[in-house]
Amino acid sequence: MSGSVTAVSSNGTYSFTKPNRDSITLIAGLGVEGDVHAGATVKHRFRMEKDPSQPNLRQVHLIHAELFEEVREAGFEVGPGELGENVTTRGVDLLGLPVGARLRLGAQAVVEVTGLRNPCAQIDAFQKGLMKQVVGRDRDGRPAFKSGIMSVVLSGGLVRPGDPITVELPDGPHQPLRIV
């Protein structure tokens, strides 16, 4: 399975959206250099209030560009970085990956998938009604979260739009993604 990076985004301050950049640098064990969510321990404000010593399983947030096309059909306009992701992808079924899948982004950077992004009320504050589009239902009626995946950085490196993405699946039985 392979795809490409369509955009990269980061922000040094807490805000819902992240501006697009020409490149971002991933740092092993920390995340995106200069991004407010980078760190070995959790940086999400809600999670820090509960226990700031938790490991940061949300160092890099990835969203598939195909989601933007899906929500556009429902009347919403969303672009790269606007849902707070660091890396926007195309051609990789991010939501179908198992826990522990590794994504090589460009020549050097490697991230390991930890789970699904937990969509929050800020999505509806960004565009009223958008939350319903990014949280659907699966065939069994359970919530299906579509707002991207979270990962940790195993190997650092520069990531740019246009970089290839290659996927390496873990050995053994695959664990489905859960919210982290």
C-alpha positions as CSV (number, residue, x, y, z in Angstrom):
1,M,0.0,0.0,0.0
2,S,1.4,3.4,-0.9
3,G,0.2,7.0,-1.3
4,S,1.5,10.5,-1.0
5,V,1.7,13.5,1.3
6,T,-0.5,16.3,0.0
7,A,0.1,18.9,2.7
8,V,2.0,19.4,6.0
9,S,0.8,21.7,8.8
10,S,2.0,22.8,12.2
11,N,1.3,25.4,14.8
12,G,3.3,26.5,17.8
13,T,0.2,27.7,19.7
14,Y,-3.0,26.0,20.7
15,S,-5.7,26.5,18.0
16,F,-8.0,24.3,16.1
17,T,-6.5,24.8,12.7
18,K,-2.8,24.5,11.7
19,P,-1.3,26.6,8.9
20,N,0.2,24.7,5.9
21,R,3.9,24.7,5.7
22,D,6.5,24.0,2.9
23,S,7.8,21.3,5.1
24,I,7.8,19.9,8.7
25,T,10.5,18.1,10.6
26,L,9.6,15.1,12.6
27,I,11.6,14.3,15.7
28,A,11.8,10.8,17.0
29,G,9.9,10.3,20.3
30,L,8.5,13.9,20.2
31,G,6.5,14.7,17.1
32,V,6.5,17.8,14.8
33,E,9.3,20.2,15.6
34,G,7.8,23.5,16.9
35,D,4.2,22.1,17.1
36,V,2.3,22.6,20.3
37,H,1.4,18.9,20.5
38,A,5.1,17.7,20.3
39,G,6.5,16.0,23.3
40,A,7.1,12.7,25.0
41,T,4.2,13.2,27.3
42,V,0.6,14.1,26.4
43,K,0.1,17.7,25.1
44,H,-3.6,17.7,24.4
45,R,-5.1,20.2,27.0
46,F,-7.9,17.9,28.2
47,R,-5.6,15.0,28.6
48,M,-3.0,17.1,30.4
49,E,-5.6,18.1,33.0
50,K,-6.3,14.4,33.8
51,D,-2.7,13.2,33.9
52,P,0.1,15.1,32.3
53,S,2.5,12.2,32.7
54,Q,0.7,10.0,30.2
55,P,2.8,9.0,27.2
56,N,2.0,11.1,24.1
57,L,0.4,8.7,21.6
58,R,-0.8,11.7,19.6
59,Q,2.5,13.2,18.4
60,V,1.5,13.4,14.7
61,H,-2.1,13.6,13.4
62,L,-2.8,12.4,9.9
63,I,-6.0,12.9,7.8
64,H,-6.7,11.5,4.4
65,A,-7.6,14.2,1.7
66,E,-10.4,11.9,0.5
67,L,-12.3,13.0,3.7
68,F,-12.4,16.5,2.4
69,E,-14.0,15.4,-0.8
70,E,-16.5,13.3,1.2
71,V,-17.6,16.2,3.4
72,R,-17.6,18.5,0.3
73,E,-20.4,16.4,-1.1
74,A,-22.4,17.1,2.0
75,G,-21.9,20.9,1.6
76,F,-18.8,21.5,3.7
77,E,-15.5,23.1,2.6
78,V,-12.5,21.8,4.5
79,G,-8.9,22.0,3.5
80,P,-5.6,20.7,4.7
81,G,-4.7,21.7,8.2
82,E,-8.1,23.0,9.0
83,L,-9.0,20.0,11.2
84,G,-5.7,20.3,13.1
85,E,-3.8,17.6,11.3
86,N,-0.1,17.7,10.7
87,V,0.0,15.5,7.6
88,T,-2.6,15.3,4.9
89,T,-2.4,12.1,2.8
90,R,-3.8,10.7,-0.4
91,G,-4.1,7.1,-1.5
92,V,-3.6,5.4,1.9
93,D,-6.6,3.9,3.7
94,L,-5.6,5.4,7.0
95,L,-8.7,4.4,8.9
96,G,-8.2,0.7,7.7
97,L,-4.7,0.5,9.2
98,P,-4.1,-1.6,12.3
99,V,-2.4,-0.4,15.5
100,G,1.3,-0.6,15.0
101,A,1.3,0.0,11.2
102,R,4.3,2.0,10.2
103,L,4.2,4.8,7.6
104,R,7.4,6.0,5.9
105,L,6.9,9.6,5.0
106,G,9.5,10.7,2.5
107,A,13.0,9.6,2.6
108,Q,13.6,9.2,6.4
109,A,10.6,9.9,8.6
110,V,8.7,6.9,10.0
111,V,5.6,7.1,12.2
112,E,3.8,4.3,14.0
113,V,0.0,4.3,14.1
114,T,-1.3,4.4,17.7
115,G,-5.1,4.9,17.1
116,L,-7.9,7.1,15.9
117,R,-8.3,10.8,16.6
118,N,-11.1,11.5,19.0
119,P,-13.2,14.1,17.3
120,C,-14.2,16.9,19.6
121,A,-16.8,19.7,19.8
122,Q,-14.4,22.1,18.2
123,I,-15.2,20.4,14.8
124,D,-18.8,21.7,15.1
125,A,-17.5,25.1,16.3
126,F,-15.3,25.2,13.1
127,Q,-18.3,24.4,10.9
128,K,-21.7,23.7,12.4
129,G,-22.9,20.2,11.5
130,L,-19.4,19.0,10.4
131,M,-19.1,16.6,13.4
132,K,-22.0,14.5,12.0
133,Q,-20.0,14.1,8.8
134,V,-16.8,12.9,10.5
135,V,-18.5,10.6,13.0
136,G,-20.7,8.1,11.1
137,R,-22.0,4.7,11.8
138,D,-20.6,1.3,10.7
139,R,-22.7,-1.6,9.5
140,D,-23.4,-2.6,13.1
141,G,-24.5,0.8,14.1
142,R,-21.4,1.6,16.2
143,P,-19.7,5.0,15.8
144,A,-17.2,5.2,12.9
145,F,-14.7,7.9,13.5
146,K,-13.3,9.4,10.3
147,S,-11.3,12.4,11.5
148,G,-7.9,10.9,11.1
149,I,-5.4,8.8,12.9
150,M,-2.7,9.5,15.5
151,S,0.9,8.3,15.5
152,V,4.3,8.5,17.2
153,V,7.6,9.3,15.5
154,L,10.0,6.4,15.3
155,S,12.5,8.0,12.9
156,G,12.8,11.7,12.3
157,G,13.2,13.6,9.1
158,L,11.9,16.2,6.8
159,V,8.4,15.8,5.3
160,R,7.1,17.8,2.4
161,P,4.0,17.8,0.1
162,G,4.6,15.4,-2.7
163,D,6.6,13.0,-0.6
164,P,5.7,9.3,-1.1
165,I,4.1,7.3,1.7
166,T,4.8,3.6,2.1
167,V,3.0,1.4,4.6
168,E,4.4,-1.6,6.5
169,L,1.9,-3.7,8.4
170,P,2.8,-5.3,11.7
171,D,3.2,-9.1,12.0
172,G,0.7,-11.3,13.7
173,P,-3.0,-10.6,14.2
174,H,-3.9,-7.0,13.5
175,Q,-5.6,-4.9,16.2
176,P,-8.2,-2.5,14.9
177,L,-7.8,1.2,15.6
178,R,-9.4,2.7,18.7
179,I,-9.5,6.2,20.0
180,V,-6.3,7.4,21.7
